[in-house]
Amino acid sequence: GHLYLKPGPHFSHKLIDPPIFLPHRRVDSSGSMEAFASMIYLALLGLFVVVSGTPSADFLRCAQTQGFGSYVVLPGTSQYTALIQDSWVSNAGWTPVAFFEAPSSNGIKAALKCARQVSVVVCPRSGGHSKMGGSLCNGIVLDLARMNRYQFAQGGTSVVLGAGLPQGELLYHTVKQGPLGKFPPVGECPPVGLPGFMLGGGLIEMDGRYGLGCDNLLQVQYVLANGSQVSASATQNTELFWASCGGGGGYFGVAFGITLRLRDRSPYDRNSYFRYDWGISRAAQVLRAYSSWTLSGGKISLKLKSDFNVIPPVIRAFGVCWEVDSANACEAALNATPVFKVPGRIKRLNQHTTSLLDALKFMSKSGNYGQKIPPPSFTNEVAFLDQLYGAASKSNSVRWANTVSKYNSLPSLTYYQNIVNYCASTGISKSP
């Protein structure tokens, strides 16, 4: 008799054509060396079928033929694990076939071609900050971090940037090295990738004056699913450009380049950032006041959060007063808002600055993430990025785990239902 080894479902027939036939050997009680060698050979061949015939291996082989094999990161490596963790949601159960660290638009085209050939999905990733887990998938994660160049247009009216440049770095480079008195209208959280931010609409701290992030979008460069490269703007591929202003990332193609309008920075270099706390028992009153207040002209950026990292827990209001000349002027503006009329507030900080970057540094680290208040100034890019990226996305799960571990047990479902019922009864929200 003979043993016939069929090709695996993902195995290239060219590698084992014609089919392999091996002489059948009976393994008797003496366990002859010849029989043992045959068994080892079959085991190794079977392993070869599993490894070489997987979508991961097939994608790598295709990328190598396209000249981009060195940019593929496969499962089972430390680099693969690090790339998994470099996402806001790294434990959502996704197991990427591979990561492709695209160096250029031609690299993106090669990755899309190989993904089609292997029949796997592709998810582009610029900053990895999707809270819904959209930065990972059970296919090819097209990581754009290498494409992080930027160039200011002549006249200082705009900036052209690659998809891998996070908004924190763009802010720094523009304020420190770009056109005098200009800044890019982006958000305050530094690790966020700009394509996902802009294509999703882009909520920014100063949206009362300059609109949403996408209102300042001038052009988007795409590689489409068929491998073609196009530009979308108000005059080219206008429907695609319309869809790019809030339609979301990863739907219409891979956005690898963005042209963004720069804005006048002078109103925002006069600011005062603040933080106030109330005891958690005041949460309902603070929320009710906050929901009834409409931000006026972008003059105050205000956010709320509950902080259970401190004992007793607090409800916190933090943000920035824009276009003010002193901390006292900021205090007066806050006192006129419904939120700050809620009694029992504890003043933690009200710091006047003459730097937009200092205010955004506070918002991104001290405010959003509950970290210690950073020094009021910095002298170089390294210090700036160290301050900001100390609260990078991948540390959030660790921080929340540490918070939960402070308590002997988690609250019961009744506890949360009581909160929902109370909020509904006080008009803060409607119970589902």
N, C-alpha and C positions, 0 to 999 in steps of 0.2 A: 504494500500500500504506500501512499504518498500523502504528505500534509500540504494542503494548498493554502497559502496566505493571501487573503484578499486585501486589496487596498482599503485603507480606512476612509471614512466619509469625506475627510478634508485632505486626503493624501494625493499627491500628484502621481498620476498613472505613469508619467514618463520615467519616474524614478524606479519603478518595478515592472517594467514592460520589456520582455514578456514576464508573466507571473512566475514567482519563485516556487520551485518544487524541491523539497528536501527528502532524502531517503528516510523512511520510517524506521526507528530503532526502538525495540522493546526494552524498557528499563526493568531488568530483573533484580533479584535480591542481591546479586553481587555488586550492582551499581558500577558497571564498567566505566572507565574514563571516557570512552567514546560516546556513550549515552549521556554522560554528564556534560560533556562538551556540547553536544547537540542541544541539550536543554538550555544551557547558558546562551548559546547562539540565538535560539528562539526567543528567549526572554529579552535579550538586547535588541533584537529586531523588532519585537513588539513595542519596546520602549521608544525605539526610533520612529515607529508609526505614530505613536501618541504625540511625541514632542514635535516632530517635523510636520505633522499633518494638522496642527492646530491653527486657528485663525491668526494667532499671534505670530507664529513662525512664518506663515504664508505672507502676512503683511510685511514682516521684516525682509523676506526674500524679494518681494515686489519693490520695496523701498530701496533695496540695494541695487536692483536693476535700474532704478531711476536716478541713482547717484546720491541718495539721501539716507542710506542705511545707518549712518552714524548718529542720526537724530532720533532713532527709534529707541524707546526704553521699554523693555519687556518685563512681565511679571517675574517675581522671584529675585529681584535685585533690590539693593538698598535705595537706589535712585528712584525706582518705581514706588517704593513705600513712602519716600519723602514727597513725591509728587502727589500721591493720594492724600497725604496729610496736609498738603499746601492748599487746601480748599476749606471754605467756611464749614461745609457739611462733609466730613470725611468718613462718617460712619453710617451712610445711608444705604449700604448694602451693594453699592456699585462695584463691579470688578472689571475695570477696563481691559480690553484686549491688548492695548498698548498705549503708550503716550508717544506723541510725535512733537518734538520741540522745533517748531517751524522756524527756519532762519530767514525766510523770504517768501514772497508771493509764489515763486516757482516751487518752493518746498510745499506750500499749501496745495498747489495743483497736483503735485506728485502724491501727497497724502490722500487727497480725495479720489484720485485715480485708483490707488491701491485699495482703498476702503471699498470702492465699487467692485473691484475685482474679487475681493475676499467676501463681499456681501455683509459688511458690518456697518453700523451707524457711526456717525461722526458728531462730536460735540466740541465746538470751539471754546477755548478758555483764555481769557486775558488776565483777570486778576484772581479768579477762583472764589469770588465773594458772593456767589448765589446762595441765598438762605434756603432756597427750595432744592438745592442739590443739583442745579443745572450745570455745574462745572465738571461733573463726572457723569459717565454713562457706561453701559456694558458694550462699548465699542472702542473707537479710536478717540482719545482725548487730544484735541489739536491745541497744544499749549503754545501761546504766542508770546511768552515772556521775553524771548530773544529779540523780538522785533520792537525795540524800545528807543529808537532814535527820534529826534525832534529837530525842527528847524523853524525859526521865526521868519515870517515873510518880510520882504522889504517894505519899510514904512511902519512896521510894528502893529499891523492891524489884525494879524492872525498867526496861528502856529499850525504847522503840519507835523503830525506825530504818528508813530507806529502803535499798533494795538497793544503792545506789551508794556507801554509806559504807564505806571500807576499814577493816579491823579495827585497824590502827595508829592511825587517827584516833579511832576509837571508844574505844580504850584511853586515849588522851591526854585526850579530853574527859571521860571518866568519872572518871579519877583527879584531874584538875585542876579540873573544874567540876561534877562530878556529886555524888551523895550521899556524905557523909563515910564513908570507910572501905570503899567498895565498888569492885568492878571487874567487868568482863564476862569470863566464862570463854571466851576465844578464844585463837587461836594467837599465835606470836611474830612471824610474817612480816608486816610492815605493809601491803604493797600488796594482800594477798589480799582479795577481795570476800567479804562475809559470807554471802550466799545460797549460793554454791557450797560454801563451807567448811562451813556448817551442814547443808545438804542431803546432803552427802557423809559426814556423821557428825561430823567435826570433831575432829581430834587436837590436844589442847592440852597445854601444858607441865605443867600441874598436874592431869592427869587422874586421878591417884591419889586425890585428895580430892573433886573435883567432877564426875568422870565425863567423858564426851565432850562436845563442844560441843552436840550435839543433845539431850543429857540436860538441858540448860538452856533448851531452846526451849519457849516458851509458846504462840506463835501464828505462823502464816504466812499472809500475804495473797497470793492468786493472781489472775491473769487467766488463765482457761482458754482452750483453743484455740478454743472457740466464741464467745469474747468476753465470757463472763460473769465476774463478779467474786465470789470466795468467800473466806471465812476458814476456816482449818483449825486446830483445837486439840484438847485432850483431851475437849472437850464438843461441838464442832462439826465436821462432816465428819471424823469420827474416823479413818476408813480412809485418807483423804488425809493426815492428820496423821501417822499411823503410817508411811506411805510416805515422808513428808518427813524422817523421822529416820534418814537413811542411804541412802535410795533413789537419791540423786543429783540433780543439777540439770538443768533443761531437759526433763524427761520428762513431768511432770504438768501443766505450765502455766508461766507466768512469775511467779516469786516476786518481788514488788516491795516487800513490807514484812515485817518480822520483829519479834516481841516476844521479848526475851531476859531471862532471870532474872539479876539481879546477885548477886554473892557477897561474902562477907567478905574483905577484902584484908589484914587485919592479919598473918596468918601469913607472907605473901609480901613484906612490906616489910622483913623481916629476912632477908637473903640474902647469898650470896657467890658471885660468878661466877668461873669458872676456865677455864684452857686448859693442856693438857699435850701434849707431842709425843713420839713415839718415831720412831726411824729406820724407814724403810719395810720393812726386813728383819724387823721385829717385827710386821708387819701380821697374819700368821696367828695369832700368839699373842694379840694384842689382840682380834681378831675372835672367836676361840674363847672367850676369857674373857667377852667382851661377850654372846655368844649364850647363855651359861650363867647369866647374871645376870638376875634378875627385879627390876624397880624396885619398891621397897617404899614403899607409901603416898604416892608422889609427893614424897618428901623430897629426891630428887636427880633433876634432869633432865640426862640425859647423852646426847650424840650423838657419832658418829664421822664422820670424813671423811678422805680422803687428799688431800694438798695437793702438787701438782706445780708450783705457782707458786714454790715455794722449792727451792733446790738445795743439798744433796741433798733429795729428796722425803721427806715425813714422813707418818705416820698420826697423826691428831690426835683427842684427846678434849676436848670442851668442854661447858660446861653451867652449871648453877646448883645450889647447895645451898640449899634452902629452910628457913626457920625455924631459922637459926643466928645466933649472936651475934658471931661472929668468923671471920676467915679460917682460924685454927687449928682451930676446930671443924669447918669444912668439910674441911680437910685430913685430920683424923682420920676423918671419915665416908668420905671417898674411899679412904683406906688400907685400910678394911675391905672394900672391894669387890674382886672377882676381877680386874677390869680393871687396877686400880692396883697390883696385886701383880706384874704383868709387869715385869721389870727393864728398866732403860735409859731410863726416862722423863725428860724434860726439863721442868722447871716453867717455864712462860712467864708465868703470871698467876694470882693468887688474890686477888680484890678484894672486900672486904666493903662492902655498901651498906645503906641503909635506905630504898630506893625500888624498888618493883616495876618501874617504868619503866626504871630504869637496867639492871636485869638483863635485861629483854626487849630493850632496845636493844642490849646486848652480844650476846644470842643471835641477833638478826636480822641484825646487820651484821658484827661481828667474828668470830662463830663460824661461822655458815652460809656466809658469802660470802668469808671469808678477807681481809677488809679490815683496815686498821689499827685498833687498839683506840681507841674514841672517848673523849672526855673523860668523867670520872665523873659529871658533872652538867650540867644545862642550865637555862635560865631562862625560856624561852618556847616557844610552840608552833612557831614558825618554826624555831628551832634543833633542836627535837625531830624535826620532820618532815624537816629537812635531813639529820640524822644517819641517820634510818631509810631514807628514800627514796633515799639515795645508792647503795643496793644494789638498786634496783628491778629488776623482772623482765627488762625489755628489754635490760639491760646484760649479762645472763648469756652470751649468744652471743658478744658481743665479748670478754668475759673469757676464755672457753674458747678462742676463736680465738687470742688473744694467748698463752695457755699453750702451745698446740700449736706455735705458731711458734717457740718457744724451742728446739725439737729439730730436728735435721737430717732425721729421717725418723720416721714412725710405726712402732710395733712391728708385727711380723708376726703373722699369725693363730696361728702356733705359740706365740708368747709368751702370748697370751690362753688358748690351750688348756692350756698348762702350768699357768697359774693355776687354771683350773677343775679340772684333775686333782689339783693339790696340795691345794686346798680339800676335794675329795672324799675324798682319802686321809687327811686329818687330821680328818675328821668335821665340818668347818665347814658344808659343804653337799653335796648330792648332785649328781653330774654328770648332766646331761640325757641 
